[in-house]
Amino acid sequence: MDTSSDMIICPGCSAIVAFSTGPTHQHMDAAPACWATFTRVLSTAFDSAPSPDVRQLVLDAYAVQHPGPESAQRAREMLGHLIGLHCALDHNMSAREIVQMIRECRKIAGTISWMAPPAQRASLTIHDVIDAQTEADHHQRVRIWATSVWKSWDEHHETIAQIVGRVMN
């Protein structure tokens, strides 16, 4: 593992990235280079505009992998992103359906407790997506990465499924 002086470990996903002083998200634990990769992946377009469903999956996987400090606001945001991963991966919902589900779940969830991030982080990160050469490869890499992130949060799957189930029933 090369951790030379020009490389750092992203505090969110643990990827080894170049040191930089660029922007990050104020509520996420992300190294500037990791945030820059995320913004590039989020705007990736091949022959067409990025798929809303793939964009939603990228957003949710990245946010869940970079949870940030414990707070009531982050607990609410993390709930939404975990619901997004659950709905996309376990229920094959579209981005439009996911956004609506998140709204409905937040209405019924009441006070949202912080869900501690997993001790064992997902082995894949946004950096495993960036080099996709085709739209199909990009979609496949995003799905594989998002699945690994969702699986790493398995101790919270039942809680998320119960909240979503209350809305679906």
C-alpha positions as CSV (number, residue, x, y, z in Angstrom):
1,M,0.0,0.0,0.0
2,D,1.6,3.2,-1.1
3,T,1.0,6.0,1.3
4,S,3.8,8.3,0.2
5,S,3.6,12.0,1.1
6,D,1.5,12.9,-2.0
7,M,-1.1,10.3,-1.2
8,I,-3.7,10.1,1.6
9,I,-6.4,7.8,2.7
10,C,-9.9,9.1,2.1
11,P,-11.6,9.2,5.6
12,G,-14.9,8.0,4.1
13,C,-14.2,5.1,1.8
14,S,-10.5,4.4,2.7
15,A,-9.4,4.7,-0.9
16,I,-5.8,5.9,-1.4
17,V,-6.0,9.1,-3.3
18,A,-3.8,12.0,-4.3
19,F,-3.5,14.8,-1.7
20,S,-5.2,17.9,-2.9
21,T,-6.8,21.0,-1.3
22,G,-9.9,21.1,-3.5
23,P,-13.6,21.3,-2.5
24,T,-15.5,18.6,-0.6
25,H,-19.0,18.2,0.7
26,Q,-19.6,20.0,4.0
27,H,-21.5,17.0,5.6
28,M,-19.4,14.1,4.2
29,D,-16.1,12.7,5.2
30,A,-14.4,12.7,1.8
31,A,-10.9,13.6,0.7
32,P,-10.9,16.4,-2.0
33,A,-9.6,14.0,-4.6
34,C,-12.3,11.5,-3.8
35,W,-15.0,14.2,-4.1
36,A,-13.5,15.2,-7.4
37,T,-13.8,11.6,-8.7
38,F,-17.4,11.5,-7.5
39,T,-18.3,14.7,-9.4
40,R,-16.7,13.3,-12.5
41,V,-18.5,10.0,-12.2
42,L,-21.8,11.7,-11.5
43,S,-21.5,13.7,-14.7
44,T,-20.3,10.9,-16.9
45,A,-22.1,10.8,-20.2
46,F,-21.2,8.6,-23.0
47,D,-23.5,9.0,-26.1
48,S,-26.4,10.2,-24.0
49,A,-27.2,12.1,-20.8
50,P,-26.5,10.1,-17.7
51,S,-29.3,7.8,-16.7
52,P,-31.3,9.1,-13.8
53,D,-31.3,5.6,-12.2
54,V,-27.6,5.3,-12.4
55,R,-27.1,8.8,-11.1
56,Q,-29.3,8.0,-8.1
57,L,-27.3,4.9,-7.4
58,V,-24.0,6.8,-7.6
59,L,-25.3,9.5,-5.3
60,D,-26.6,7.0,-2.7
61,A,-23.6,4.7,-2.8
62,Y,-21.1,7.6,-2.5
63,A,-23.1,9.3,0.3
64,V,-23.4,6.0,2.3
65,Q,-19.7,5.3,1.9
66,H,-18.8,8.8,3.1
67,P,-21.2,9.2,6.1
68,G,-19.6,12.2,7.8
69,P,-19.9,13.1,11.5
70,E,-22.8,11.9,13.6
71,S,-25.6,14.5,13.7
72,A,-29.4,14.6,13.4
73,Q,-29.1,16.1,9.9
74,R,-26.7,13.4,8.8
75,A,-28.9,10.7,10.3
76,R,-31.8,11.9,8.2
77,E,-29.7,12.1,5.1
78,M,-28.1,8.7,5.6
79,L,-31.6,7.2,6.1
80,G,-32.6,8.5,2.7
81,H,-29.4,7.2,1.0
82,L,-29.8,3.8,2.6
83,I,-33.4,3.7,1.5
84,G,-32.2,4.6,-2.0
85,L,-29.8,1.7,-2.1
86,H,-32.4,-0.7,-0.7
87,C,-35.0,0.3,-3.2
88,A,-32.7,0.3,-6.2
89,L,-31.0,-3.0,-5.4
90,D,-33.6,-5.0,-3.6
91,H,-36.7,-3.7,-5.3
92,N,-35.4,-2.5,-8.7
93,M,-37.1,0.9,-8.3
94,S,-36.4,3.8,-10.7
95,A,-34.9,7.0,-9.5
96,R,-38.3,8.7,-9.6
97,E,-39.8,5.9,-7.4
98,I,-36.9,6.1,-5.0
99,V,-37.2,9.8,-4.5
100,Q,-40.9,9.4,-3.7
101,M,-40.2,6.5,-1.4
102,I,-37.6,8.5,0.5
103,R,-40.1,11.3,1.0
104,E,-42.8,9.0,2.3
105,C,-40.4,7.1,4.5
106,R,-39.1,10.2,6.1
107,K,-42.7,11.3,6.9
108,I,-43.3,8.1,8.9
109,A,-39.9,7.4,10.3
110,G,-40.2,9.9,13.2
111,T,-37.0,10.8,15.0
112,I,-34.2,9.2,13.2
113,S,-31.4,7.6,15.2
114,W,-27.8,7.6,13.8
115,M,-27.0,4.3,12.1
116,A,-23.3,3.6,12.8
117,P,-21.3,3.0,9.7
118,P,-20.0,-0.6,9.3
119,A,-16.6,-1.4,10.9
120,Q,-15.7,-3.3,7.7
121,R,-16.1,-0.9,4.8
122,A,-16.9,-2.0,1.2
123,S,-13.9,-3.1,-0.7
124,L,-15.0,-1.2,-3.8
125,T,-15.2,2.6,-4.1
126,I,-16.1,5.3,-6.6
127,H,-12.5,4.9,-7.9
128,D,-13.5,1.5,-9.3
129,V,-16.1,3.2,-11.5
130,I,-14.2,6.1,-13.0
131,D,-12.3,4.2,-15.7
132,A,-15.4,2.7,-17.4
133,Q,-15.0,2.9,-21.2
134,T,-18.6,2.4,-22.3
135,E,-22.0,3.2,-20.9
136,A,-22.8,-0.4,-20.3
137,D,-19.5,-0.9,-18.4
138,H,-20.2,2.3,-16.4
139,H,-23.7,1.0,-15.4
140,Q,-22.3,-2.4,-14.5
141,R,-19.5,-1.0,-12.4
142,V,-21.8,1.4,-10.6
143,R,-24.2,-1.5,-9.8
144,I,-21.4,-3.7,-8.5
145,W,-19.9,-0.9,-6.4
146,A,-23.3,0.1,-5.0
147,T,-24.1,-3.5,-4.2
148,S,-20.8,-3.9,-2.3
149,V,-21.6,-0.7,-0.3
150,W,-25.1,-1.8,0.5
151,K,-23.9,-5.2,1.6
152,S,-21.4,-3.6,4.0
153,W,-24.3,-1.9,5.8
154,D,-26.0,-5.3,6.4
155,E,-26.6,-4.7,10.2
156,H,-29.1,-2.0,9.2
157,H,-30.8,-3.8,6.4
158,E,-33.7,-5.0,8.6
159,T,-34.4,-1.5,9.9
160,I,-34.4,0.0,6.4
161,A,-36.6,-2.8,5.0
162,Q,-39.1,-2.3,7.9
163,I,-39.4,1.4,7.2
164,V,-39.8,0.9,3.4
165,G,-42.2,-2.0,4.1
166,R,-44.5,0.3,6.1
167,V,-44.8,2.6,3.1
168,M,-45.2,-0.2,0.6
169,N,-48.1,-1.8,2.6
